[in-house]
Amino acid sequence: MHGISYRPDIDGLRTMAVLPVVLNHAGIPGFPGGFVGVDVFFVISGYLITRILAREIAEERFSIVAFYERRARRILPALFAVIAACLIAGWFLLFPFQYEALARSAQATLLFSSNIWFWLGAQDYFGDGVKLDPLLHTWSLSVEEQFYVFFPLLLFAMASRSRRTWILVIAGLSLLSAGLSFAATEHAPIAGFFLTPMRIWELGIGALLAIGAVPAVRSRAVAEIAGAAGLLLIAASIALITEDTPFPGLTALCPCLGTAAVIWAGMSGQSLAGRLLSLPPMVWIGLISYSVYLWHWPVLVAARLVHNTPDLPMPVALACVAASLLLGWASWRFIERPFRTSPGKGLSRRGIFAASGAGAAVLFGAAVSVAQLDGLQSRFSDDMAVILEAKERSPLEVDCFARDAEQPPCRLGATAGEEEIDVIVWGDSHAGAMLPGIDSWLSANGMAGAAFTKSACPPLPGVLRVDKEPGHRCDAHNDKVLAFIKDQKGPQTVIIAARWALAAEGSRAPGEDGKPAILGASDGTVQGAGNAAVLKESLLRLLDDLQSSGKKAVIVEGVPEIGFRVPEAIVRQSIFGEQLPDAITLTGYEERNRRANAILAEAARGRGAELVSLSGIMCPSDCLIEKDGAPLYRDDDHLSVAGAQWLMPLVLDMHLRPAR
C-alpha cells in the first residue's frame, strides 16, 4: 500500500472537475461535456478514501465511527447551509408546486437518496423539467455516500486477506458495475445516469489505484506520457462529449481513465502534468471545489427564476460563475474549515454527531412542513393560486397516461353502462391535454369515447422516438392502438392529435429548452430520411388503414407553441410587475407549422379525413394565452384544463357528428 502524503496535483484535478461542471451548467460555450467533471470527482474520491482506509486497516486502527465522523465533518456543514439557503430563497422565488418539489428533494438529499428521487422524477437530466430544482446536483453526493455505506465495511472484512484478494474483489465489483452501466446506458439511460450500482466502477477505478492494482511508475518518460495523455483525455471529454452522447456507459471511460492516468503518473513524483495541476490557482480552486459545486447550481436556478428563462444571457451566466466561486470560497473558509478542525480544537466527535443530527432534523422538519402545506400556497392571493392551478393535469389525463395499449382504454363521455364506442382519441401528451374538453363535449352529446395517449408518441404506427430510451417503444404502443381500432365494430370517429410541428421539424420551438425529437421507422425503411419523411410515410399508411376499416379520421392541427410558461408568466406579471413575454403571432405559428400542416393536408386529401385548423380560433393576431382570466396553457405548449374546455367543444361542434 502507498503511504499517505498531500498531493497538490489532485487538488488541481478537482479544479479540472468542478470548473467544467460549473461552466457547462451555466451554458458557457466550449464546455458541452463539462458534466463529466462529476466522473472525475468519483475517481478522485475512490482513490483518496480507499488510500486512507487501506492505511488505517493495515495499521490496525480502522474505526467505522471515525470514518463517518470524517464524512460528517467534510460533507454535512456546507450541505446543510446550501439546503437552508435554498429553502429560505424558495419562499421568495418559487411557486407553490416548485417549492413543494424543492422540499421533497431536500428530504431526499438529507437521506442521501436524491439520486433515487431524481431517477424516479426526472425524464432527462438535461431536460427543462429539472433545470429549476435547486438540489438536482446533489444526486452525485448521494451516489458517493451510498457507496461509502458498504465499501469501508467490505475493506474491513478483507483486512486479513492478501492484496491480491483485495484487487480481485474490487475489480470484480467494478467490472460488474461497468457491465450494468454499459447495458443501462443503452436500455435504461436515466437509471444508468443516476443510480449507484451503475457508478460504482468509477469509484472502483480510483480504489484499485489506491491499493496498488497498477504497479507504480518507474520510468520518468512513462509518467510524462501518462500524465499528458490523462489530461488530454479529460480535456477531450469536456470538449467533445455532448448531452446527446450516450452517457455514462463506455463514453465515461475517457474521463475516468484520464483521471486515473494523471493520478498514477503522480504516484512516484511529479510529471509536467502534475506541475501544471499544482499551480497555485489550480490548487486554490481545488481546495474550495466541494463548496463551489454545492453552491453553483442553486445560484444558476435563482438566476433562471429571476430572468424567467432556462437559457441565461451571457453576462448573467458569467456573473453566476463568479458568484459561485465567491460563495464557494466563503463556504469553505467559514463553514467547511471550522468543522473540519480536529476534535481537540473544535467540536468533539460526540459534538459533531449531535450537531449533524440536530441540523438534519431541523432541515428535514422544515422540508416536511413545506411539502405538507403544498408549497405554502398561502403566500399567494386566491386569484394567483387559481392561475397556478392551471399547471395541474386533470385526473382524466393522468389516468389515461397511466394506462398502456394492453390495458382497457381510458373511457370518455357517456360511459355509464356498456355503450359502444363512438369516438376514439389517439395521440401524444398534446392529445392528452385535450381530453377534458373532449370528455365534456361527448357527455353533453350523449356519446361514448375511448382514449389512448402516450407522452412523446405521436399517433404514427411503426415509428420510434429515436431520442428516447429503447423501452419507450412508441411503435409497439401505436401498433396495439391501431389493432384495437380495427377490431371495433361500427363507424367510429378517430381523433388524431399531436405536437405535429415538433414531429415534423425535430427541433424545439423558439424559447424552449430540451433535446431534439428524432423520429425513425422501426423497420428501417425511411431511417435517416428526416422527421418529415417519416411522419408523412407513416401518416399516409395510417389514414389508408383507417379508411379501409370504415373509420372516419379527424386530424387536429397542433396547438400554438407559446415559448414561455404561461401560468408562471402571468403570475410574475401580476406580483413582480414583469413584462409579459410576447406571444407567438399568427405568422409565427404558420411558419413553425408550415411543413407539418402541409403534410397533414396532403395526407387527409382523398382518404375521407377531416383536417381541423386551429389558427383561426387560437390566433386572431397574436396567439391567445388566456381567456376570461384563465390561462389556456399549463406550460409553454400543452393546453390547460380551462384551455381544453374552451377549445375542444368549439372544434368538435364544427367537425364531429354523432355516429348514431
N, C-alpha and C positions, 0 to 999 in steps of 0.2 A: 504494500500500500504506500502511496506517496504522502510525504509529510505535508503539513498544512502551513502555508505562508501566503501573505497577501499578494495578489496579482492584479496590478492596476490595469493590465490589458483586458481583464474580464469586466472591469467597470466600463472600459471603452466599448466592449462588446454590448454591454447593456445600453449604451448610447446608440449603437447601431440598431438596437432592437426598438427602443422607445421612440426615437425621433421619427423614423419612417411610419410607425403606427400613428403618431400624432398628425404628421403631415398628410398621410393618406386619409385619415378620418376628417381632416379639415378641408379636404378637396383641393389641396395644393397640387398643381400639375407636376408630373415627373415621378410620382411615387405610387403607381397603380397597385403594386404588390406590397405596399408598406405594411399591410396587416400580417405579413409573415414575421414581423418582429415578435409576435407572440410565440411563434415556434422557436425563435432564437432564445427567448426567455425560458422556455421549457427545457431546452438542452442545458443552458447555464444552470438552472435550478437543480436539475438532476445531477449534474456534476458536483456542484458545491455542497449540496446537502448530503449526498452519498459519501463524499470525501470526509466530511465531519463525522458522520455516523460510523463509517468504517474505522476511523481513527479511534473513536470512543470505544467501540466494541473490541478492537484489538488491545486497548489499554485497560479493558475490563472496568470502564467507568460509564458505560452507557446507561441512561435513565430516560424512560419514555416520558416521565413527568418533566424532566429538564428539557427534553426535546420540545414538548408542547409549550413549555414556558417561553422558550426562544421564539417559537412561531407566534405566540400571542404578543410578545413584545414587538416583533417585526411587523406583523400584519395588522393587528386589530386597531391600534390607536388612530392611524391615518384613515383606515377604512371606516371606523365609527364617525370620524369627523366629516368624511365625504357623505355618508348616509344621512347624518344630521343636517348637513348643509342642503342636500337635495330635498329632504322633507320640508325644511323651512322655506326654501326658494319655491318649492312646488305650490305652497299656499298662495303665492302671488302670481305665478306664471302658468300653472296648469289648470286645465278644465277638469271638472269632476271625474270624467272617465279616465283622463290621463293621470290624475292624482291617485285614483284608486289603483290603476295599473302600477304606478310607482310604488305605492305602499305594499302591494303584493310582491313585487320584485325585490323590495327591501327585506321583506320577511325571508324570501328565498336566499338572498345574499347573506343574511345573518346566520342562516342554517348551512351555508356553503353548498347550496344546491341550485344556485341561479342558472348554472349551465343546463340543468334539467328543466327548470322553469322556462327558459327561453327556447329550448328544444321543443317543448310542448306548445309554446305560444307563438313562436316566430316562424313564418313561412320561409323567410330568407334572411340570413344575417345582413345582407347588403340591401335589403328592401326598405322601402319608405315606411313600412309599418312599424319598424323597430327603431328608426332613427331618432325618435323623440322619447325613448326610455333612458333616463339619465344613468341607469345602472346596468345597461346592456354589457358593458365591458367587463363586468365582474365575473362573467362566465369563466374566463381563464383562471381567475383566482380560485374559483370553486373546483376546477379540474385539478389544480395543484393540491389543494387541501384534501380532496378526496383521495388522491394518490398517496398523500402522506398519512392517511389514516392507517393503511395496511403496510406500507413499504418499510418503515422502521422496524415493525414487528417481524416482517419477513427476514430482514437482515439479522435481527437479534436471534431468530430461530435458527439461522445458519451460522451462528457465532463459532461453533466448534468445527465447522466444515472447512474444507480447503478453499483456497481462492478459485481453483478450477470449478468447484461446485457453485460458488457464487456467480461466476461468469456464465456457467451453463444455465442456471435458473433464471438469471436476469435476462440473458439473451433469449431464452425460450419464451419468457413472458413478452419481451419486446417484439419478437417475431410473430407471436400470436396476435398481439395488438396491431402490428403493422398489417397483417393479413386482414383483420377486421376493418381497419381503416381503408385499405385499398378497395375492399368489397363495398363498404358503406358509401364511399365517395361516388361509386357508380350507381348503387341501388337505393341508398338512403342518405343522400348528401347532407341533410340537415342534422341527422343523428351523428353522422361521421364528423361533422364540424364541432358539435357541442359536447359530445359525451366522452367521459373519461376513458372507457375501455379502448376507444379508437385514438387516444392521445398518449397512452402510457409509453408507447415505443419512443416518443420524442424525449421524454424524461429518461427513458431507459438508455438512450444513446449516451447521455451525459453520465449516467450511473456507471455504465460499462467503462467509460474513460477513467472514472474516479477509482475503480478497483483494478486498473491495470490490464484490462482486456486487450488493449493495444500496447505493444512494447514501447517504452519511452524512446523519443527521438535521440539518435546517437550521431547523426550527421547534420552539420550546420546547413548544408545545401538542401537536404530534405526538409528541414524545419522551415527554411525560407520559402521553398516551393509550396509546402503545405499551408503556411500562413497566408501567402499571396493567393493561392487557389481558394482557400476558405473565404477570404474577403471578397474575391471575385464572385463566388457562388452566392453569397449573401446579397451583394450588390445587384447581380443579375436577377435574382429572385424579386427584389424590390422593384426593379425597372421593367421586368418582362412579364411577370405574373399579373393577371388582372382578376377582377371579380367574376369574370366569365370562365376562368380556368378551373377545371375540376380540382377541388381542394378540400382537405389536405392530401390524402392519398399519396401516390407516387411523387407528385409535384413537391410535396413538403420535404422530400429527401434533400432537395437542393439547399434550402436554408439550414436544415438540421445538420447535414453533413458538412456544410460550410462552417457552421459554428463549431462543430466537433473538431474540424481540421485546425481552426485557429487556436482552440484550447489545447489541442495535442501539440501543436508547434511550440507553444509557450511553456510546456511542462518541463523542458530541460534548458531553459534560458530564453531570452527574448530574441525573436526574429524581427525583421523590419516591420512586419505587420503588427507585432506586439508593441514595438516602439511607437508606431503611429497611434495605436489604440491607447497608449499610455500618456499621450499628450494631455496636459492639464485640463483643457476644455472638455476633452472626451471623458476624462475621469470624473470631472465635476458633474456633468450631466448624468453619467452612470450612477454616481452616488445618490442622486435625487430621483432616479428613474422610476422607482416604485410610486412615489408620491405624484410625479408628473403623470404617470399612467392613470392613477386613480382620479386625478382632477381634470384631465383633458376632456374626457367625454361629457361630463356634466357641463363644462364651460361651453362646449360646442352645442349641446342641446339647448342651453339657455339662449345662446345667440340665435339658433334656428327659431326658437319660440318668439323671441323679440322681433325678429325680422320676418316671421311668418313664411319661411321658405326652407326647404331642406338643403338648397344649394346656396351657400353663403357668398356674398360678394368678396372678391379677393382681399380688399383691405380689412374687412371684418374677420375673414379666415386667418389672416396673418396676425391680427390683434389677438385672436383666440389662442394661437400658438404661443405668443409672447405671454399671455395671461396664464397659460398652463405651466410654462416654465417658472414664472414668478410664484404662482401658488404652490407648485411642486417644491421650490426651494423653501418657502415659508413653512410648508407642512413638514419637510424633512428637518428643518432647523428647530422648529418649536414644538413639534408633535412626535416625529419619529425618534430623534436623538434622545430626548429626555427619557422616553420609556425604554429605550434600548440600553440605558445605563446599567451596569452590573448591579446585582441585588444589594451589594454593600454600600452603594452610593445613591441608589434610587429606591423604587418600590421593591419590597421583598417578593419572593415567589408567591407567598400567600396573598400579598397585596395586589400583584398583577393579575392573579386569577380572580380575586374578589372584584377588582375594578373591571375586568373583562366581563364577568358575569353580570355585574350591575349595569354596565353600559349596554350590553346586548339586550338585557331585559327592558331597559327604558326605551331603547330604539324599537325593539320588537313590539312593545305595548303601544307606542305611538303609531307604528305602521298598521297594527291590527285595528286601532281606533279609526284611522283614516279609511281603511278598507271597509270596515263595518258601517261606516257612515256614508258610504257611496261617494267617496272622494270629497266629503264636506260640501255637498251641493248648496248648503245654506249660504255659502259665500256669494252666491249669485241670486239676483232677483228672480221672481217666479217667471217673468217673461223670458229672461235669458235661459233659465232652466228648461223651459218648454222648447226653445230653439235648439238647445244642445241635445234634447231628447230625440231630435230628428236624426242624430247619428246612429240610433239604435236600429238594428234589423227587426223586422216584425217576427213574432213567433212562428208565423206560417213559413216565412223564408228560411228561418233556422231549421224548422222541422224538415222542409224539403231538401235542404242541403245535407242533412244528416242521413239521408237515405241514398242507396245506390240503385243501379238499374236492376239488380237482382231482387230487390225488395218490392212490395206493393207500392204503386205510385202514390205520391202525395195528392190528396183529394182536394178539389176546389169546388166552390159554388154550392149547388143544391145536392149535398152529399148524404142527406138522410135516406135510409133505405138502400136499395140496390139499384139505383138509377144507372142507365147506360151512360157511358162517357160521351159527351158532345164535343168537348174541346180538350186538346192536349197541348200543354205549353212545354217547349223544349228549348233549352239554351244554357248559357253560362250564368255568371253572377249578375249580369245586367238583366237577364230574363228573370232571375230570382228576385231582384229588386222590384220588378213589375207585378209580382204575384198579388200583393194586397189589393191593387186596383182591379186586376182581372177577377179575383175571387169575389169582390163586392159586386162587380157587374154581372157575373154569372149567377150569383144568388138572386139579384134583383130581377133577372130574366128567367129564373126557373131552370137554369141549365147546369149540368154537372161537368166537372173538368178534372183533369189529372195533370200533374207537373213533374217534369224531370229536369232538374237543374244541377249543374256541377261547376264549381268555380274554375275559371281559366280553361273551360272546354266549350268552344263554340259548337253548335249542333252540326258537326261535319263527320259523318261516319268514315272510318278508315283513316282518320287524321290524328297525328300526335302533336302535343306541345313539346317540341324537342328541348326547350329550355327548362322543362320541369323534370323532376326525378322520374325514373322509369316506372315507379309504382303509381304514378298519377294516372296513366292509361286512359286518356280521353277516347282513344279508338275503341277500346273494349266497352267502355260505358256507352258510347253513342251507338255502337253496333247492337247492343242489347236494347236500347231505346227504340231503334228502328224496327227490330224484330217484334217488340211489344206492339208498336203502332200497326204493323202489318197484320198482326194477329187479331186486332179488334174488328168486330163486325159493325157495319154501318158507315155512313159517310161522315166521319169525324172531320173537324177542322183542326189543323195542326198549326199553332202559332210558333213561329221560329224567330227567336230574338237573340242578339249577341252584341258584343262590342266589335262591330264589323270593321271599324277603322283600324283598331289595333290588330285585328286578324289579317287585314289586307296589307297594312304597312309594316307591321312588326315593331315599329318604333312607337314610343310613348308620345302622348300629347304634350305640347309645349307647357312647361311649368311643372311637369310630373316627373318624379324620380322613379327609378326602377329599371330592371333589365328589359331588353327587347323580348318580344313574344315571337317565337320561331315555330312555324308550322312545318310539318313534314308528313308525307303519306306513309302509313305503316307498311305498305307493301313495296315502298321504294320507287314507285312508278314516276313520281314527279319530285323525288327527293332532290333538294338543292336547287329547284327551279324558282324558289322565292315564294313568299307567303301568298301573293295574289294568285299565282298559278295554282297552288294547292287549294286555296279557297274556291276558286272558280270550278275546278275539275270536280271537287267533292260536292259542291252545292248543286251542280248540274245533275250529277248522278242521284243525289238525294231527291230532288224535285221530280225526276223521272220515276223513281221508285214510289213516291207518294201518289203521283198521278195514276200510275198503273195499278195502285192498290185502292183507288177510288177515294183518296183523301184530298181534301182541299187545303192548300198551304197558304198561310198568311205570313208574309215576311215583314217584320218590323225593322225599319232602319235604326241605326244606332242613335242613342240619345247624345246630345252635345257633351263633349268632354270640357269641363269648365277650366281646369288648370290650377285651381286652388280649392282648399277645403271650405265648402260654403258655410256650414253652421259656425265654425270657428271664426271665419272672417266676419260674419255678421255680428257675432258677439264682441269681437275685438273692436269693431267699428263703434258699437254702442258704448262699451266700457272704457276703452282707451282712446277713442277718437281717431283710430287708424283709418286711413282712406281705404275704401273697399276696392280691391283689385278690379281691373277692367275685365268684364265677362267677355267670352268669345262672341264675335259678331256673326251674323248670318253668312257673310262672305268667308270668314274664317272657318265656320262649320262646313260650308260647302267645299272649301279647298281641302280640309282634312279628310272629308268623306268622299271626295270625288271618285277615286278608284273603287272604293268599296261599294258605293251606291251604283256605279256603272255595272259592276259585276252582278249585284243583286237584281238590277233591272233586266240585264241580258238573260240571267238565269230564269227569271219569272216569266218572260215572254214565251208564249206557246205551250206553257206547262200548267195552265189553269191556276196559277198562283197570283195572289194579290200582293202588291207592294205598298206598304204603309209609309208615307212620308211624314216625318216629324218636324221638319224645318218650319213649315207654315204655322204649326201650333207653338213650338217652343222658341222660335227665333223670329219674332216680328221685326226686329232690327238687331239689337243685342240679344243674345240668348237669355231667357229668363232663368233666374236662380231662386226666386221666392215668389209666392203667390199668397195674397191676403196675410202677409206677415209670417208665413210658414216657409222654411227652406224647402226647395224642391229636390235637393240632393242631400244625401247623408255624408258624402265626402266630396271628391272632385269629379266623379263620373258616374256614381250609382244614384238612382232615384231614391229619395226618402220615402217613407210610408205615405206622407202627405203628397209627395210628388206623384207616386204611383196612383193614389186615389183620385188625383185630379186628371192626370194624363190618360190613363188606360180606358176609363169609360168613354172619353171623347173619341179615342181611336176605335174602340170596339163598336160604338154606335154607328160609325161610318162603314166599318169593314166586316162586321160579323153578323150573320143572321142565324136565328135559331135553326138547328138542324132538324127539328121535329115539325 
